[in-house]
Amino acid sequence: MKRTIFNNQLLPWLLLAPQLAITFIFFIWPAAQAVWQSFLREDAFGIKTTFVGMENYWRLLDSPEYMNSLQVTAVFAVSVTLLSMGFSLLLAVAVDRMIKSSQIYTTLLVWPYAVAPAVAGILWWFIFNPTIGILPYVLDQFRYDWNHISDKGDAMLLVVIASAWKQISYNFLFFVAGLQSIPSSLREAAAIDGAGPVKRFFTITLPLLSPTTFFLMVVNIVYAMFDTFAVIDSTTEGGPAQATNIMVYKVYFDGFVGQNLGSSGAQSVILMLIVIALTVIQFRYVEKKVEY
Amino acid sequence: MIENRPGLNFLAHLVLIFGVAIVAMPVWIAFVASTHTATDFSSGTIPMLPGPHLVENYSRMLDSGLSTSGTPPVGWMMVNSLIMALSIAIGKIVISVLSAFAIVYFRFPFRNFAFWCIFITLMLPVEVRIVPTFQVVAGLGLLNSYAGLSIPLIASATATFLFRQVFLTIPDELTEAARIDGAGPMKFFRDILLPLSRTNIAALFVILFIYGWNQYLWPLLVTTDSSYYTIVAGIKRMADAVDGLPQWHLVMATAIMAMLPPVAVVIAMQKLFVKGLVETEK
């Protein structure tokens, strides 16, 4: 809290005006609209709308498609988070041993952050293309018939790999920062006591890294749930047979393609509640971290 | 490093080289594909080394693009992406720095209310409220315009929070000294606050530029006029048209060109970028 402040009363509102105007017009108003639409039902021609209360929500919870989407989202988010964080942690621990070459390796690993999720999707789609892609050719040598266009598991694997690949650099940077903040005296003391590198990793490094790990877990789940829209749309478009139809994609599809605004609105509201919960968890953690 | 173990060091190098290879593999394959002709793929054997058609494919895409997909030349889409990314980055920084200044250096009624209104945008990603946001933008007549592409993505709490943190660390004595010297709030803002937050602004700019350049869903929805297509959204339109004749070499050339500007920014500004990333997320 600042002790010295300026006493002007009008000026702060002028300064805030652009931010508040955009926030109201493009954030709060549409969000309120989504909530309102979630209680309405529009007939097939969009002429008559009636207030139906919670009906859109009950229908959603009753619909096997929505339950499938929930399940797909959970499997997808957990797989992306585990794959990307596991691989990044391995690389971060390896870089942490380096003295001279850590900068070079970091540069070589950091750039996928800048690749658009849509482009990441297209790249992996090409690599896994069943007719000309390179990996189906390799898999064929092991007698595995890859086809993400018809096989549900293959399609899920494709979007998980593309999404996790894109997130490696982000997790890597935060793990490296986390590792560097661990005082080396702790590990030195353990080494003098005779603990080997593996034991030191599991008894000292990993527990001290847990705040970073927790933070990354929340961020990665948010990423997998919302920012991967482009990966899905540029590759599988939710298919085959709904196998990769994550919740964010379903909101878009039901609203824009299916023109079912009531259901899309209800899905928006459910997603907003999930984001709010995740944001609150993240901020709780940040406050704790400040106390250190 | 704690003890010298050549074996472990060797293993660490091995892990890292393997990691770099995995991370680079898709881009290498895309690059190789972009230097061949379509017939090189149809034979069934996949080339692993670049072919001789690099200049031909890239200049074709830059100048004329893929006419069958209805997209404009890649050069044009890159200009649109650049305009969008710069508008988002500059616009976000300007409105955030101003509102953070108002929140930190003034006491006024409803200050907390204003703060919470900004805070709440953290919780509402565009993907979640996509249909009503589209309706608002359409109602304002902003479809197919640079304003429609960038303004709805400009408001965001993270940048405001970052500047708030920065301003809170600036000592009160500076403000007092400035006031004793007769400086008004705007003079203080321009001559003291802005210069002191220069590196934060630069770091944030790198991140926001990449954010803007990589937008996908939003430009896909608000642009139906091909002269406003951005390159990241344009790739999808090209790939959709691929089903007839495989034009993968041209799609991959476009993918490489879509990646180049943001990747170049990250590598050139690596220090600033990492600083900005770690600070923004705190």
Chai-1 contact restraints between the chains, C-beta under 6 A:
chainA,res_idxA,chainB,res_idxB,connection_type,confidence,min_distance_angstrom,max_distance_angstrom,comment,restraint_id
A,R3,B,D172,contact,1.0,0.0,6.0,A-B,restraint_1
A,T4,B,D172,contact,1.0,0.0,6.0,A-B,restraint_2
A,T4,B,T175,contact,1.0,0.0,6.0,A-B,restraint_3
A,T4,B,E176,contact,1.0,0.0,6.0,A-B,restraint_4
A,I5,B,Y105,contact,1.0,0.0,6.0,A-B,restraint_5
A,I5,B,R107,contact,1.0,0.0,6.0,A-B,restraint_6
A,F6,B,Y105,contact,1.0,0.0,6.0,A-B,restraint_7
A,F6,B,F106,contact,1.0,0.0,6.0,A-B,restraint_8
A,F6,B,P185,contact,1.0,0.0,6.0,A-B,restraint_9
A,Q9,B,F108,contact,1.0,0.0,6.0,A-B,restraint_10
A,P12,B,A102,contact,1.0,0.0,6.0,A-B,restraint_11
A,P12,B,F106,contact,1.0,0.0,6.0,A-B,restraint_12
A,P12,B,F108,contact,1.0,0.0,6.0,A-B,restraint_13
A,L15,B,L98,contact,1.0,0.0,6.0,A-B,restraint_14
A,L15,B,F101,contact,1.0,0.0,6.0,A-B,restraint_15
A,L15,B,A102,contact,1.0,0.0,6.0,A-B,restraint_16
A,L16,B,S99,contact,1.0,0.0,6.0,A-B,restraint_17
A,L16,B,A102,contact,1.0,0.0,6.0,A-B,restraint_18
A,L16,B,A114,contact,1.0,0.0,6.0,A-B,restraint_19
A,P18,B,I95,contact,1.0,0.0,6.0,A-B,restraint_20
A,Q19,B,I95,contact,1.0,0.0,6.0,A-B,restraint_21
A,Q19,B,S99,contact,1.0,0.0,6.0,A-B,restraint_22
A,I22,B,I154,contact,1.0,0.0,6.0,A-B,restraint_23
A,I22,B,A155,contact,1.0,0.0,6.0,A-B,restraint_24
A,T23,B,C117,contact,1.0,0.0,6.0,A-B,restraint_25
A,T23,B,T121,contact,1.0,0.0,6.0,A-B,restraint_26
A,T23,B,A155,contact,1.0,0.0,6.0,A-B,restraint_27
A,F26,B,P152,contact,1.0,0.0,6.0,A-B,restraint_28
A,F27,B,T121,contact,1.0,0.0,6.0,A-B,restraint_29
A,F27,B,L124,contact,1.0,0.0,6.0,A-B,restraint_30
A,F27,B,A155,contact,1.0,0.0,6.0,A-B,restraint_31
A,P30,B,R129,contact,1.0,0.0,6.0,A-B,restraint_32
A,P30,B,P132,contact,1.0,0.0,6.0,A-B,restraint_33
A,P30,B,T133,contact,1.0,0.0,6.0,A-B,restraint_34
A,P30,B,V136,contact,1.0,0.0,6.0,A-B,restraint_35
A,A31,B,L124,contact,1.0,0.0,6.0,A-B,restraint_36
A,A31,B,R129,contact,1.0,0.0,6.0,A-B,restraint_37
A,Q33,B,P132,contact,1.0,0.0,6.0,A-B,restraint_38
A,A34,B,R129,contact,1.0,0.0,6.0,A-B,restraint_39
A,A34,B,P132,contact,1.0,0.0,6.0,A-B,restraint_40
A,L91,B,G19,contact,1.0,0.0,6.0,A-B,restraint_41
A,A94,B,A12,contact,1.0,0.0,6.0,A-B,restraint_42
A,A94,B,V15,contact,1.0,0.0,6.0,A-B,restraint_43
A,A94,B,L16,contact,1.0,0.0,6.0,A-B,restraint_44
A,R97,B,A12,contact,1.0,0.0,6.0,A-B,restraint_45
A,Y105,B,L16,contact,1.0,0.0,6.0,A-B,restraint_46
A,L108,B,V20,contact,1.0,0.0,6.0,A-B,restraint_47
A,L109,B,V23,contact,1.0,0.0,6.0,A-B,restraint_48
A,W111,B,V263,contact,1.0,0.0,6.0,A-B,restraint_49
A,W111,B,V266,contact,1.0,0.0,6.0,A-B,restraint_50
A,W111,B,I267,contact,1.0,0.0,6.0,A-B,restraint_51
A,P112,B,V23,contact,1.0,0.0,6.0,A-B,restraint_52
A,A114,B,I210,contact,1.0,0.0,6.0,A-B,restraint_53
A,A114,B,P262,contact,1.0,0.0,6.0,A-B,restraint_54
A,A114,B,V263,contact,1.0,0.0,6.0,A-B,restraint_55
A,A114,B,V266,contact,1.0,0.0,6.0,A-B,restraint_56
A,V115,B,M259,contact,1.0,0.0,6.0,A-B,restraint_57
A,A116,B,N214,contact,1.0,0.0,6.0,A-B,restraint_58
A,A116,B,V232,contact,1.0,0.0,6.0,A-B,restraint_59
A,A118,B,Y216,contact,1.0,0.0,6.0,A-B,restraint_60
A,A118,B,V232,contact,1.0,0.0,6.0,A-B,restraint_61
A,V119,B,A255,contact,1.0,0.0,6.0,A-B,restraint_62
A,V119,B,A258,contact,1.0,0.0,6.0,A-B,restraint_63
A,V119,B,M259,contact,1.0,0.0,6.0,A-B,restraint_64
A,I122,B,I235,contact,1.0,0.0,6.0,A-B,restraint_65
A,I122,B,A239,contact,1.0,0.0,6.0,A-B,restraint_66
A,I122,B,A255,contact,1.0,0.0,6.0,A-B,restraint_67
A,L123,B,P26,contact,1.0,0.0,6.0,A-B,restraint_68
A,L123,B,A30,contact,1.0,0.0,6.0,A-B,restraint_69
A,I127,B,P26,contact,1.0,0.0,6.0,A-B,restraint_70
A,I127,B,I29,contact,1.0,0.0,6.0,A-B,restraint_71
A,I132,B,F41,contact,1.0,0.0,6.0,A-B,restraint_72
A,I134,B,I46,contact,1.0,0.0,6.0,A-B,restraint_73
A,L173,B,V274,contact,1.0,0.0,6.0,A-B,restraint_74
A,A177,B,V278,contact,1.0,0.0,6.0,A-B,restraint_75
A,R187,B,I2,contact,1.0,0.0,6.0,A-B,restraint_76
A,E188,B,I2,contact,1.0,0.0,6.0,A-B,restraint_77
A,A191,B,I2,contact,1.0,0.0,6.0,A-B,restraint_78
A,A191,B,E3,contact,1.0,0.0,6.0,A-B,restraint_79
A,F226,B,P125,contact,1.0,0.0,6.0,A-B,restraint_80
A,F226,B,E127,contact,1.0,0.0,6.0,A-B,restraint_81
A,F229,B,E127,contact,1.0,0.0,6.0,A-B,restraint_82
A,F229,B,L217,contact,1.0,0.0,6.0,A-B,restraint_83
A,A230,B,Y216,contact,1.0,0.0,6.0,A-B,restraint_84
A,S234,B,K236,contact,1.0,0.0,6.0,A-B,restraint_85
A,V248,B,E127,contact,1.0,0.0,6.0,A-B,restraint_86
A,Y252,B,I130,contact,1.0,0.0,6.0,A-B,restraint_87
A,G255,B,V131,contact,1.0,0.0,6.0,A-B,restraint_88
A,S264,B,V131,contact,1.0,0.0,6.0,A-B,restraint_89
A,S268,B,V128,contact,1.0,0.0,6.0,A-B,restraint_90
A,S268,B,R129,contact,1.0,0.0,6.0,A-B,restraint_91
A,L271,B,V128,contact,1.0,0.0,6.0,A-B,restraint_92
A,M272,B,V128,contact,1.0,0.0,6.0,A-B,restraint_93
A,V275,B,M123,contact,1.0,0.0,6.0,A-B,restraint_94
A,I276,B,M123,contact,1.0,0.0,6.0,A-B,restraint_95
A,T279,B,L122,contact,1.0,0.0,6.0,A-B,restraint_96
A,T279,B,M123,contact,1.0,0.0,6.0,A-B,restraint_97
